[in-house]
């Protein structure tokens, strides 16, 4: 008799629910979209009830495919760095301020004034920034004191769904570390951070291990979502951390690179990687005893999408070809361009940059463009520029003493075979491509659920993913790429002052 695990991935645009069998097969998935509310002062909010409705509808759709008694666990991957305040009955007191909300700049300044930035980094694993839950909760206290005063607990997205399913007010270390209120070294709320912020520690939920069963589905929740009462609910983790598990990053020596619109590199480590320049950051890993050093850039795959759209877009007398034709043409033209794109550099900063620059004024730039450059050269320079930027993150980990033998590539950009090899040549490590490129987060949540109920261990990731391709670095290209990477850095620092003025 087959047994199943239900995984939910609570993203920004909607919830993707996926049903897996315990032998690693994806049975079926479905998506339920919900609204994002944006406005002035970098506001970005969502309604928590929309999350719950999405989970209920998608759960009912998937559970109808099997016997509900055969669903042995449910768990979650969820958007991180949010702030949802609920009362002691679990009712939302205000919309959730999600990860993209950056209104709390005054509160960020207050933290900077209250403690040393490096001390903050070493406690939390992160830089001081308005993107984290810490300053968002401070903003609510300063601007909506009636909401703050009534707050029983502050939760992230998946924590709220666990509350609705089980009645338990909890979080776990990966989401805890995304709040910048948790001490990464103890996996407990930091008295020092909360004191500087002027926040009440009692308003924070208990922190359980990511693989622990938070509770079971209540009778009321069962009626609403279609699961059986008593079904175990495993804590799960933040989306970036679940993506690491779902791509096999469950032990040292392996890293993953996601080439989505934004792109990042993460790796498993038993100790945090503290960079003196704070270019990278650290989350608590879902795998007990590990952390997840990470560096995220704003427009990785997004840079190539922008370039393709603008270089292949509709013009008078020219009909836009279908995506398959574009893809084939891009690959052929890039393949015809030599390593280094005829000495053309692209700085991939279309919307500023997080890692490794941390400069919201940075601009995307082509350096060295001449009449001799072709469309293929421009496209290759975009792929290489993203690679140079990510390589700074990778080398930061290596300088910190980490060892990386191979890197698993996922995301939409991972379909591009030319880009796979370009990254292997720039990074100097083997780049592996698995069978699933877009399922990492839900797969990570499913694996976490299976571990939580004792169905298997983290080594079961091999049941869920298989490596389809391996791209070994071409050492003959190392010298040229080494030269171009130096010029890439030099170009950025030469233009940094100009970016500020533009």
C-alpha positions as CSV (number, residue, x, y, z in Angstrom):
1,X,0.0,0.0,0.0
2,X,1.4,3.4,-1.0
3,X,1.9,6.1,1.5
4,X,2.0,9.8,0.8
5,X,3.4,13.1,2.0
6,X,1.7,16.5,1.3
7,X,4.0,19.5,0.9
8,X,2.9,23.1,0.6
9,X,5.1,25.9,-0.8
10,X,3.7,29.2,0.4
11,X,5.2,31.7,-2.0
12,X,4.6,35.3,-2.9
13,X,2.2,34.8,-5.8
14,X,0.5,31.7,-4.5
15,X,0.6,28.3,-2.7
16,X,1.9,25.3,-4.6
17,X,0.8,22.1,-3.1
18,X,2.5,18.8,-4.1
19,X,1.7,15.2,-3.2
20,X,4.7,12.8,-3.1
21,X,4.8,9.1,-2.4
22,X,7.3,8.0,0.2
23,X,9.4,6.4,-2.5
24,X,10.1,9.8,-3.9
25,X,7.6,10.0,-6.8
26,X,5.8,13.3,-7.5
27,X,2.1,12.2,-7.7
28,X,0.4,15.5,-8.5
29,X,0.7,19.2,-7.8
30,X,-1.7,22.2,-7.9
31,X,-1.4,26.0,-7.4
32,X,-3.7,28.5,-5.8
33,X,-2.9,32.2,-6.4
34,X,-3.5,35.0,-4.0
35,X,-3.1,38.8,-3.9
36,X,-0.1,41.0,-3.1
37,X,-0.8,44.5,-1.9
38,X,1.9,47.1,-2.7
39,X,2.0,50.8,-2.2
40,X,4.0,53.8,-1.2
41,X,7.1,53.6,1.0
42,X,8.0,50.1,-0.3
43,X,4.9,48.5,1.3
44,X,4.2,44.8,0.5
45,X,1.4,43.0,2.3
46,X,-0.7,39.9,2.1
47,X,-3.8,38.6,3.9
48,X,-3.1,35.6,6.1
49,X,-6.6,34.3,5.5
50,X,-5.7,34.1,1.8
51,X,-2.8,31.8,2.7
52,X,-5.2,29.6,4.7
53,X,-7.8,29.5,1.9
54,X,-5.1,28.5,-0.6
55,X,-3.9,25.7,1.6
56,X,-7.4,24.4,2.2
57,X,-8.4,24.4,-1.5
58,X,-5.2,22.8,-2.7
59,X,-5.2,20.2,0.1
60,X,-8.7,19.1,-0.8
61,X,-7.8,18.9,-4.5
62,X,-4.8,16.6,-3.8
63,X,-6.2,14.5,-1.0
64,X,-9.1,13.6,-3.3
65,X,-6.6,11.7,-5.5
66,X,-5.7,9.2,-2.7
67,X,-7.1,7.7,0.5
68,X,-6.6,10.4,3.2
69,X,-5.6,7.7,5.6
70,X,-2.5,7.1,3.5
71,X,-1.3,10.7,3.9
72,X,1.2,10.2,6.7
73,X,2.3,13.8,7.2
74,X,2.0,17.3,5.9
75,X,4.7,20.0,6.0
76,X,5.6,23.4,4.6
77,X,8.1,25.5,2.8
78,X,7.2,29.2,3.3
79,X,8.3,32.7,2.3
80,X,10.6,34.0,4.9
81,X,11.4,37.3,6.7
82,X,7.7,38.2,7.2
83,X,5.8,39.7,10.1
84,X,2.2,38.5,10.9
85,X,0.8,39.5,14.3
86,X,-2.0,37.4,15.8
87,X,-4.0,37.5,19.0
88,X,-4.2,34.7,21.6
89,X,-7.0,33.1,19.5
90,X,-4.8,33.1,16.4
91,X,-6.7,35.8,14.7
92,X,-4.6,38.1,12.4
93,X,-4.5,41.7,13.8
94,X,-3.1,43.2,10.6
95,X,-2.0,42.2,7.1
96,X,1.3,40.3,7.0
97,X,4.3,42.4,6.1
98,X,6.0,40.1,3.7
99,X,9.7,39.7,2.8
100,X,9.5,42.4,0.1
101,X,8.2,45.1,2.5
102,X,11.0,47.6,3.1
103,X,9.2,50.4,4.8
104,X,11.0,50.0,8.2
105,X,14.1,52.1,7.2
106,X,13.9,54.2,10.4
107,X,13.8,51.1,12.5
108,X,16.9,49.8,10.6
109,X,18.7,53.0,11.4
110,X,17.7,52.6,15.1
111,X,19.3,49.2,15.2
112,X,22.5,50.5,13.6
113,X,22.6,53.2,16.2
114,X,22.0,50.8,19.0
115,X,24.6,48.1,18.4
116,X,27.7,47.3,16.4
117,X,26.9,45.9,12.9
118,X,29.5,43.1,13.1
119,X,28.1,42.0,16.5
120,X,24.6,41.9,15.0
121,X,26.0,39.9,12.1
122,X,27.7,37.3,14.3
123,X,24.6,36.9,16.5
124,X,22.0,36.6,13.8
125,X,24.0,35.5,10.8
126,X,22.7,38.5,8.8
127,X,23.4,42.2,8.1
128,X,21.2,44.8,9.6
129,X,18.4,45.5,7.0
130,X,14.8,46.6,6.7
131,X,14.0,43.4,4.9
132,X,13.9,41.3,8.1
133,X,11.0,40.6,10.5
134,X,12.8,42.5,13.3
135,X,12.4,46.0,11.9
136,X,8.9,45.2,10.6
137,X,7.7,44.3,14.1
138,X,9.4,47.5,15.4
139,X,7.6,49.5,12.7
140,X,4.3,48.1,13.8
141,X,5.1,49.0,17.4
142,X,6.0,52.5,16.4
143,X,3.2,53.2,14.0
144,X,0.3,50.9,15.0
145,X,0.8,50.5,18.7
146,X,-2.7,49.1,19.1
147,X,-1.7,46.2,16.9
148,X,1.5,45.6,18.7
149,X,-0.1,45.7,22.2
150,X,-2.7,43.1,21.2
151,X,-0.1,40.8,19.6
152,X,0.1,37.5,21.3
153,X,2.7,36.0,18.8
154,X,4.5,37.1,15.7
155,X,4.5,34.4,13.0
156,X,5.8,33.8,9.5
157,X,3.6,32.4,6.7
158,X,4.0,28.7,7.3
159,X,3.8,29.2,11.1
160,X,0.3,30.7,10.6
161,X,-0.8,27.6,8.6
162,X,0.6,25.3,11.3
163,X,-1.4,27.3,13.8
164,X,-4.6,26.9,11.8
165,X,-4.1,23.2,11.4
166,X,-2.9,22.3,14.9
167,X,-3.7,25.2,17.2
168,X,0.0,25.5,18.1
169,X,1.9,28.8,18.1
170,X,5.4,27.7,17.0
171,X,8.2,28.4,14.6
172,X,11.5,26.6,13.8
173,X,15.1,27.6,13.3
174,X,15.2,28.4,9.6
175,X,12.3,30.9,9.8
176,X,13.6,32.0,13.2
177,X,16.9,32.9,11.7
178,X,15.1,34.9,9.0
179,X,13.6,37.2,11.6
180,X,17.0,38.5,12.8
181,X,15.7,38.0,16.3
182,X,17.2,34.6,16.9
183,X,20.7,33.8,18.0
184,X,22.2,31.6,15.3
185,X,24.6,30.1,17.8
186,X,22.0,28.9,20.4
187,X,18.8,28.7,18.2
188,X,17.0,30.7,20.8
189,X,15.6,34.3,20.7
190,X,18.4,36.8,21.4
191,X,17.9,38.9,24.5
192,X,20.4,41.4,23.3
193,X,18.7,42.0,19.9
194,X,15.3,42.2,21.4
195,X,16.5,44.6,24.1
196,X,18.1,46.9,21.5
197,X,14.9,46.8,19.4
198,X,12.6,47.4,22.4
199,X,10.6,44.3,21.6
200,X,8.8,41.9,24.0
201,X,10.3,38.4,23.9
202,X,7.0,37.0,25.1
203,X,5.5,37.9,21.7
204,X,7.8,35.4,19.9
205,X,6.6,31.7,19.4
206,X,8.4,28.7,20.8
207,X,11.2,27.4,18.5
208,X,11.0,23.7,17.7
209,X,13.4,21.7,15.4
210,X,12.4,21.8,11.8
211,X,11.8,18.1,11.7
212,X,9.7,17.9,14.8
213,X,5.9,17.2,14.7
214,X,4.4,20.5,15.7
215,X,1.0,18.9,16.4
216,X,-1.8,17.0,14.5
217,X,-4.7,18.2,12.4
218,X,-7.6,19.2,14.6
219,X,-11.2,18.2,14.0
220,X,-12.1,21.7,12.9
221,X,-9.2,22.0,10.5
222,X,-9.9,18.5,9.0
223,X,-13.4,19.6,8.0
224,X,-12.0,22.6,6.2
225,X,-9.0,21.0,4.3
226,X,-9.9,17.4,3.8
227,X,-7.1,15.8,5.8
228,X,-8.0,13.3,8.5
229,X,-8.1,14.5,12.1
230,X,-4.8,13.4,13.8
231,X,-2.6,13.7,10.6
232,X,0.9,14.7,11.8
233,X,2.0,18.2,10.9
234,X,5.8,18.6,10.7
235,X,7.3,22.1,11.2
236,X,9.1,22.3,7.8
237,X,11.1,25.4,7.0
238,X,11.7,28.6,5.1
239,X,11.6,28.4,1.3
240,X,15.3,28.9,0.7
241,X,16.2,26.3,3.3
242,X,13.7,23.8,1.9
243,X,15.1,24.3,-1.5
244,X,18.5,23.3,-0.2
245,X,17.2,20.1,1.2
246,X,15.2,19.4,-2.0
247,X,18.4,19.7,-4.0
248,X,20.5,17.4,-1.8
249,X,22.3,20.0,0.2
250,X,22.1,17.9,3.4
251,X,25.8,17.4,4.1
252,X,29.1,19.3,3.7
253,X,30.9,19.6,0.3
254,X,27.8,20.3,-1.8
255,X,26.3,23.6,-2.8
256,X,23.3,24.6,-4.8
257,X,22.8,27.5,-7.2
258,X,19.3,28.6,-8.2
259,X,19.0,30.4,-11.5
260,X,15.5,31.9,-11.0
261,X,14.6,35.5,-11.5
262,X,16.8,36.2,-8.5
263,X,19.6,33.8,-8.0
264,X,21.6,32.5,-5.1
265,X,24.2,30.0,-3.9
266,X,23.8,28.1,-0.7
267,X,25.8,25.4,1.0
268,X,25.6,23.2,4.1
269,X,28.1,23.8,6.9
270,X,28.5,22.8,10.5
271,X,29.6,26.3,11.3
272,X,28.5,29.8,10.0
273,X,30.6,31.5,7.4
274,X,31.2,35.0,8.7
275,X,32.6,37.2,6.0
276,X,34.5,40.3,7.2
277,X,32.7,42.4,4.6
278,X,29.4,40.8,5.4
279,X,28.8,40.0,1.7
280,X,27.1,36.7,2.6
281,X,24.7,35.6,5.3
282,X,23.7,32.5,7.3
283,X,20.4,30.8,7.9
284,X,19.8,28.0,10.3
285,X,19.5,24.8,8.2
286,X,16.6,22.4,8.4
287,X,19.1,19.6,8.9
288,X,19.9,19.6,12.6
289,X,23.4,20.6,13.4
290,X,24.0,22.6,10.2
291,X,23.7,26.1,9.0
292,X,23.1,27.4,5.5
293,X,25.6,30.1,4.3
294,X,23.9,31.9,1.4
295,X,24.5,34.7,-1.0
296,X,21.5,36.1,-3.1
297,X,21.7,38.4,-6.1
298,X,18.8,40.3,-7.4
299,X,18.7,39.5,-11.1
300,X,20.4,36.3,-12.2
301,X,18.0,34.6,-14.4
302,X,16.2,37.9,-14.6
303,X,19.2,39.4,-16.4
304,X,19.0,36.9,-19.2
305,X,15.2,37.2,-19.4
306,X,15.6,41.0,-19.8
307,X,18.3,40.6,-22.4
308,X,16.3,38.1,-24.5
309,X,13.2,40.1,-24.3
310,X,14.9,43.3,-25.5
311,X,17.1,41.7,-28.1
312,X,14.4,39.4,-29.6
313,X,11.4,41.6,-28.9
314,X,8.8,42.7,-31.4
315,X,9.8,45.5,-33.8
316,X,8.1,46.8,-36.9
317,X,8.1,44.2,-39.6
318,X,9.4,41.5,-37.3
319,X,7.2,38.9,-35.6
320,X,8.3,37.6,-32.2
321,X,9.2,33.9,-32.6
322,X,7.9,31.4,-30.1
323,X,9.9,30.6,-27.0
324,X,11.4,27.4,-28.4
325,X,12.8,29.2,-31.4
326,X,14.2,31.9,-29.2
327,X,15.9,29.3,-26.9
328,X,17.5,27.5,-29.8
329,X,18.7,30.8,-31.3
330,X,20.1,32.1,-28.0
331,X,22.1,28.9,-27.5
332,X,23.5,28.9,-31.0
333,X,24.5,32.5,-30.9
334,X,26.1,32.3,-27.5
335,X,27.9,29.1,-28.5
336,X,29.4,31.1,-31.4
337,X,30.8,33.7,-29.1
338,X,34.2,33.0,-27.5
339,X,35.0,32.7,-23.8
340,X,35.0,36.3,-22.4
341,X,32.5,37.5,-25.1
342,X,35.2,39.3,-27.0
343,X,36.2,41.2,-23.8
344,X,32.7,42.4,-23.1
345,X,31.6,42.7,-19.5
346,X,28.1,42.9,-18.1
347,X,27.4,44.0,-14.5
348,X,24.1,42.3,-13.6
349,X,22.5,45.0,-11.3
350,X,19.2,45.8,-13.0
351,X,17.5,46.5,-9.6
352,X,20.4,47.3,-7.4
353,X,22.2,44.4,-5.7
354,X,22.2,42.3,-2.5
355,X,25.1,39.8,-2.4
356,X,27.9,40.5,-2.9
357,X,27.6,44.3,-3.4
358,X,24.8,45.3,-1.0
359,X,24.3,48.5,-3.0
360,X,20.7,49.5,-3.9
361,X,22.2,52.2,-6.2
362,X,24.2,49.8,-8.4
363,X,23.2,49.8,-12.1
364,X,23.4,47.2,-14.8
365,X,26.1,48.1,-17.2
366,X,27.9,46.8,-20.4
367,X,31.6,47.7,-20.3
368,X,33.7,47.3,-23.5
369,X,30.9,47.3,-26.1
370,X,32.1,48.0,-29.6
371,X,30.8,47.8,-33.2
372,X,32.5,44.4,-33.4
373,X,30.2,42.8,-30.8
374,X,27.3,40.6,-31.9
375,X,24.0,39.8,-30.3
376,X,25.6,36.5,-29.2
377,X,28.5,38.3,-27.5
378,X,26.0,40.4,-25.6
379,X,24.0,37.4,-24.5
380,X,27.1,35.5,-23.5
381,X,28.4,38.5,-21.5
382,X,25.1,38.5,-19.6
383,X,25.5,34.8,-18.7
384,X,29.1,35.3,-17.8
385,X,28.4,38.5,-15.7
386,X,25.9,36.6,-13.6
387,X,28.5,33.8,-13.2
388,X,31.2,36.3,-12.1
389,X,28.8,37.8,-9.6
390,X,27.8,34.4,-8.1
391,X,31.5,33.3,-8.1
392,X,32.3,36.1,-5.6
393,X,29.7,34.5,-3.3
394,X,31.2,31.0,-3.9
395,X,34.7,32.1,-3.3
396,X,33.7,33.9,-0.1
397,X,32.6,30.5,1.2
398,X,35.8,28.9,0.1
399,X,37.9,31.7,1.8
400,X,36.0,31.0,4.9
401,X,37.4,27.4,5.0
402,X,34.5,25.6,3.3
403,X,35.1,22.8,0.8
404,X,32.8,22.5,-2.2
405,X,33.2,19.5,-4.5
406,X,30.1,20.0,-6.6
407,X,27.3,22.4,-7.2
408,X,23.7,21.4,-8.1
409,X,22.0,23.8,-10.5
410,X,18.2,24.4,-10.4
411,X,15.7,27.0,-11.5
412,X,14.5,28.1,-14.9
413,X,18.0,29.1,-16.1
414,X,19.3,25.6,-15.4
415,X,17.6,24.4,-18.6
416,X,20.2,26.3,-20.7
417,X,23.0,23.9,-21.4
418,X,25.4,26.6,-22.5
419,X,24.9,28.4,-19.2
420,X,25.5,25.2,-17.3
421,X,28.9,24.9,-18.8
422,X,29.8,28.6,-18.5
423,X,29.1,28.4,-14.8
424,X,31.1,25.2,-14.3
425,X,34.1,26.9,-16.1
426,X,33.8,30.1,-14.1
427,X,33.3,28.4,-10.7
428,X,35.9,25.7,-11.3
429,X,33.7,23.0,-9.9
430,X,31.4,20.4,-11.5
431,X,27.9,21.7,-12.1
432,X,25.2,19.0,-11.7
433,X,21.7,19.3,-13.1
434,X,18.9,17.1,-11.5
435,X,15.7,15.8,-13.0
436,X,13.5,18.3,-11.2
437,X,14.5,22.0,-11.7
438,X,11.5,23.8,-10.2
439,X,10.3,21.4,-7.4
440,X,13.1,21.9,-4.9
441,X,11.2,23.8,-2.3
442,X,8.2,21.5,-2.1
443,X,10.5,18.4,-2.3
444,X,12.5,19.8,0.6
445,X,9.4,20.2,2.6
446,X,8.3,16.6,1.8
447,X,11.6,15.2,2.8
448,X,11.5,17.1,6.0
449,X,8.0,15.7,6.7
450,X,9.2,12.2,6.0
451,X,12.2,12.6,8.4
452,X,9.8,14.1,11.0
453,X,7.5,11.1,11.1
454,X,10.3,8.5,10.9
455,X,9.6,7.4,7.3
456,X,13.2,7.9,6.3
457,X,16.3,9.9,6.9
458,X,17.7,12.9,5.0
459,X,19.7,10.5,2.8
460,X,16.4,9.7,1.2
461,X,16.9,12.8,-1.0
462,X,18.4,10.3,-3.4
463,X,14.9,8.8,-3.8
464,X,13.5,12.2,-4.8
465,X,16.2,13.6,-7.2
466,X,18.4,12.0,-9.8
467,X,21.3,13.8,-11.5
468,X,20.7,13.9,-15.2
469,X,23.7,15.9,-16.4
470,X,27.2,16.7,-15.1
471,X,29.3,19.6,-16.5
472,X,32.9,19.4,-15.5
473,X,35.0,22.6,-15.6
474,X,37.1,23.1,-18.7
475,X,40.5,24.0,-17.2
476,X,41.7,25.5,-20.6
477,X,39.3,28.4,-20.0
478,X,40.4,29.2,-16.4
479,X,43.1,31.7,-17.4
480,X,40.7,33.8,-19.5
481,X,37.9,33.7,-16.9
482,X,40.4,34.6,-14.2
483,X,41.3,37.8,-16.1
484,X,37.7,38.7,-16.8
485,X,36.7,38.2,-13.2
486,X,39.4,40.7,-12.1
487,X,38.2,43.2,-14.6
488,X,34.5,42.6,-13.5
489,X,35.4,43.6,-10.0
490,X,37.5,46.6,-11.2
491,X,34.6,47.8,-13.4
492,X,32.2,47.7,-10.5
493,X,34.4,49.6,-8.1
494,X,35.3,52.1,-10.8
495,X,31.6,52.9,-11.4
496,X,30.3,52.7,-7.9
497,X,30.6,56.4,-7.3
498,X,28.8,57.1,-10.6
499,X,26.0,54.8,-9.8
500,X,25.3,56.9,-6.7
501,X,24.8,60.0,-8.9
502,X,22.6,58.4,-11.6
